[in-house]
Amino acid sequence: MDPSLTLREILPFGTGHMPEIVDLWVETWSKTLPAIDFEARRGWFVDHLVAARDDGQAIRVAFTQTGDAAGFLMIDPATGYLDQIAVGSRWWGKGIAEALLEEARRLCPDRIELDVNQDNPRAVAFYRRNGFVEIGEGVNPRSGLATLKLEWRASMPAALKA
């Protein structure tokens, strides 16, 4: 197995990870929603990441066997709100997103809530496969795109998680 595609560990975010995480965020979202100029949103994301860290959100980075940052997550342990899981396109389908979601569940074992763009069928399917159910709809305030509000609860009956 290619070590550059294999998860080694998930670590807490450090300031030194900032360039890799920001580049990964721009690349991933540019590929996911190409109609939006995520390069132009780079500064916003840096500010968002710093504010999340300063507000006590848990930010974790997934590293491969070769030390590449393959993905990250941002979750608020106080509320269970998952701001995002982002995985570089090179690592799509390699288990990185699942490992990050497992880490999110470790950090918030009772309940996780998130908003996902309806125009991101890959993410919607991922969350539904992993036991999230729709609890509402909304609109992303930055893009104006329709969103789904999804929730996972540890106590949710298995039939609802499927």
QUIGIPE-V957384 format. One record per pair of residues at least 6 apart in sequence whose ideal C-beta (glycine too) atoms are under 7 Angstrom apart, sorted by the first residue. I is the first residue (numbers start at 1). J is the second residue. D is the distance in Angstrom with one decimal. If there is no record, write none. Layout:
# QUIGIPE-V957384
i j d
I J D
I J D
This chain:
# QUIGIPE-V957384
i j d
3 64 6.8
3 65 3.5
3 66 5.3
4 64 5.6
4 66 4.5
4 68 6.2
5 64 6.6
5 91 6.4
5 94 5.2
6 64 5.9
6 65 4.8
7 62 5.9
7 64 6.4
7 70 7.0
7 95 6.4
7 96 5.9
7 99 5.4
8 63 5.1
8 64 5.8
8 65 4.7
9 63 5.6
10 60 5.1
10 61 6.9
10 62 5.0
10 99 6.3
10 100 6.8
10 103 5.1
11 60 6.7
11 61 5.6
11 63 6.5
12 60 6.2
13 53 6.6
13 59 3.6
13 60 6.6
13 61 5.5
13 72 6.9
17 61 5.3
17 69 6.2
20 69 4.0
21 49 6.8
21 61 6.6
21 69 6.2
21 72 5.4
22 42 6.1
22 45 6.0
22 46 5.9
24 69 6.0
24 71 7.0
24 72 7.0
24 86 6.2
24 88 4.9
25 45 5.4
25 86 5.4
26 38 4.8
26 39 5.7
26 42 5.8
27 88 6.1
27 89 6.6
28 86 4.8
28 87 6.6
28 88 5.9
28 89 6.2
29 38 4.4
30 38 4.7
31 89 5.0
32 120 5.7
33 117 6.9
33 119 6.5
33 120 6.9
36 143 6.0
52 59 6.4
52 74 5.3
52 83 6.4
53 59 5.9
56 78 6.9
57 74 5.4
57 75 6.4
57 76 4.9
57 83 6.7
58 75 5.3
58 77 5.4
58 107 5.1
59 72 6.5
59 74 5.1
60 72 6.4
60 73 5.2
60 100 6.9
60 103 5.4
61 69 5.3
61 72 4.8
62 70 4.9
62 71 4.5
62 72 6.7
62 96 5.1
62 99 6.1
62 100 5.7
63 69 6.1
63 70 6.8
64 70 5.2
70 87 6.3
70 88 5.7
70 91 4.3
70 96 4.9
71 85 6.8
71 86 5.9
71 87 3.6
71 88 6.4
71 91 6.3
71 96 4.6
71 97 6.6
71 100 5.6
72 86 5.9
73 84 6.9
73 85 4.7
73 100 4.5
73 103 6.4
73 104 5.5
74 83 3.9
74 84 5.5
75 81 6.9
75 82 4.8
75 83 6.6
75 104 5.0
75 107 5.7
75 108 6.1
77 107 5.3
77 108 5.9
80 108 4.3
80 111 4.5
80 112 5.0
80 113 5.7
81 113 5.5
81 114 6.9
82 104 5.7
82 112 5.2
82 113 7.0
82 114 4.1
85 97 5.8
85 100 4.9
85 101 6.4
87 96 4.7
87 97 4.9
97 126 6.1
101 130 5.8
104 112 5.9
105 112 6.8
109 154 5.9
110 153 6.8
110 154 5.3
111 151 6.8
111 152 6.9
111 153 4.9
112 152 4.7
113 149 6.9
113 151 4.8
114 150 5.5
115 138 6.2
115 147 4.6
115 149 5.5
116 123 5.1
116 124 5.6
116 127 6.2
116 147 6.3
116 148 5.4
116 150 6.1
117 140 6.3
117 145 5.1
117 147 5.7
118 124 7.0
118 146 4.4
118 147 6.3
118 148 5.7
119 145 5.6
124 148 6.5
127 150 5.2
131 152 5.1
131 156 6.9
131 161 3.6
132 150 4.0
132 151 6.4
132 152 4.7
133 150 6.6
133 151 6.1
133 160 5.6
134 148 5.4
134 150 5.9
135 149 5.2
135 150 6.8
135 151 4.8
136 149 3.9
137 146 6.7
137 147 6.7
137 148 5.9
137 149 6.7
138 147 4.6
138 149 6.0
139 146 6.1
139 147 6.3
140 147 5.3
